[in-house]
Amino acid sequence: MQNILITGANRGIGLALTKAFLANGDCSIFATCRNPDGAAQLKELAQKRHGSVSLLQMDVTDEASISRAADFVDAEAGGLDLLINNAGISGDDHARIMGKLTSTEVSHVITTNAVSALIVTQACRELLKKGDNPRVVMISSGLGSLSRAGGSSYAYRMSKAAMNMAARVLAFDGAMAGITTVTVAPGWVRTDMGGAAANLSPEESARSMLALMNSLSASDNGKFYRYDGSELDW
């Protein structure tokens, strides 16, 4: 049985991944979000699949909240096999558009998307060391690839590039020995963030990413993948 922690599991890709892993086989999922009381679909899923889904409060920008969630996982499962750092935001116009940018909003997006994923990983490191084929997956974006950069969406692009670098450093840090860390771009997905014109449903992206995540091994450490398993340029 896999023990899996997914951040930002209340909607979009995070919720789709939660459902995909439950449908795929024997697992125990620790599904986290900032406001569980407002996560109607996730609450319903946790009630229906009691024993397979634990709904946890975690604000990824609050280190005390992260620590409490990690302590809960330790008490319930004693270890983690897979950590999926999915929680993220795109920011408003003050994070996206030249002429409207503010340091406060740009910094908020970078902290939420990149710094927080690193701190969550740090909090879960000892749990992962007790896991079976332990893996850390950073849900990034093709917009974080320096070779594919374009105009606008400054903070989001910067945050995903920073997340990519965090994954690379984790992959080669001796303190993370035995833990495989990769970055995965989920594709352009029809979510609140991706918009209605996107070419992938959350379910399509999640199914492909699940297959990739379950196939990961030490030889994949430090790589940047598309949802379909092909590699992306940094």
ChimeraX attribute file (.defattr): number of C-alpha atoms within 10 A of each C-alpha:
attribute: neighborCount
match mode: 1-to-1
recipient: residues
	/A:1	9
	/A:2	20
	/A:3	22
	/A:4	25
	/A:5	28
	/A:6	23
	/A:7	25
	/A:8	25
	/A:9	29
	/A:10	25
	/A:11	19
	/A:12	20
	/A:13	24
	/A:14	24
	/A:15	24
	/A:16	20
	/A:17	26
	/A:18	25
	/A:19	19
	/A:20	20
	/A:21	20
	/A:22	17
	/A:23	11
	/A:24	11
	/A:25	10
	/A:26	12
	/A:27	17
	/A:28	23
	/A:29	24
	/A:30	27
	/A:31	28
	/A:32	28
	/A:33	23
	/A:34	20
	/A:35	13
	/A:36	17
	/A:37	11
	/A:38	11
	/A:39	17
	/A:40	12
	/A:41	13
	/A:42	24
	/A:43	18
	/A:44	11
	/A:45	18
	/A:46	18
	/A:47	14
	/A:48	11
	/A:49	13
	/A:50	12
	/A:51	11
	/A:52	16
	/A:53	23
	/A:54	22
	/A:55	22
	/A:56	24
	/A:57	20
	/A:58	24
	/A:59	20
	/A:60	26
	/A:61	18
	/A:62	14
	/A:63	15
	/A:64	12
	/A:65	17
	/A:66	23
	/A:67	17
	/A:68	15
	/A:69	24
	/A:70	26
	/A:71	16
	/A:72	14
	/A:73	22
	/A:74	15
	/A:75	10
	/A:76	12
	/A:77	16
	/A:78	16
	/A:79	23
	/A:80	29
	/A:81	21
	/A:82	27
	/A:83	24
	/A:84	25
	/A:85	27
	/A:86	24
	/A:87	26
	/A:88	23
	/A:89	16
	/A:90	22
	/A:91	20
	/A:92	15
	/A:93	18
	/A:94	18
	/A:95	24
	/A:96	21
	/A:97	15
	/A:98	13
	/A:99	8
	/A:100	10
	/A:101	16
	/A:102	15
	/A:103	10
	/A:104	10
	/A:105	17
	/A:106	23
	/A:107	16
	/A:108	19
	/A:109	24
	/A:110	26
	/A:111	20
	/A:112	20
	/A:113	30
	/A:114	26
	/A:115	18
	/A:116	22
	/A:117	26
	/A:118	19
	/A:119	17
	/A:120	24
	/A:121	24
	/A:122	17
	/A:123	18
	/A:124	24
	/A:125	21
	/A:126	17
	/A:127	22
	/A:128	27
	/A:129	18
	/A:130	14
	/A:131	21
	/A:132	16
	/A:133	18
	/A:134	25
	/A:135	26
	/A:136	27
	/A:137	23
	/A:138	27
	/A:139	26
	/A:140	32
	/A:141	25
	/A:142	23
	/A:143	20
	/A:144	22
	/A:145	20
	/A:146	14
	/A:147	11
	/A:148	11
	/A:149	15
	/A:150	11
	/A:151	9
	/A:152	13
	/A:153	20
	/A:154	23
	/A:155	28
	/A:156	25
	/A:157	25
	/A:158	22
	/A:159	28
	/A:160	27
	/A:161	24
	/A:162	19
	/A:163	27
	/A:164	26
	/A:165	17
	/A:166	20
	/A:167	28
	/A:168	18
	/A:169	14
	/A:170	23
	/A:171	23
	/A:172	15
	/A:173	11
	/A:174	10
	/A:175	12
	/A:176	18
	/A:177	12
	/A:178	18
	/A:179	27
	/A:180	25
	/A:181	29
	/A:182	25
	/A:183	29
	/A:184	27
	/A:185	24
	/A:186	22
	/A:187	22
	/A:188	19
	/A:189	22
	/A:190	19
	/A:191	16
	/A:192	10
	/A:193	14
	/A:194	16
	/A:195	11
	/A:196	12
	/A:197	10
	/A:198	13
	/A:199	14
	/A:200	17
	/A:201	17
	/A:202	22
	/A:203	18
	/A:204	19
	/A:205	24
	/A:206	26
	/A:207	20
	/A:208	17
	/A:209	25
	/A:210	17
	/A:211	16
	/A:212	17
	/A:213	19
	/A:214	13
	/A:215	10
	/A:216	18
	/A:217	15
	/A:218	15
	/A:219	8
	/A:220	14
	/A:221	21
	/A:222	20
	/A:223	19
	/A:224	27
	/A:225	24
	/A:226	22
	/A:227	25
	/A:228	19
	/A:229	16
	/A:230	10
	/A:231	14
	/A:232	17
	/A:233	13
	/A:234	15
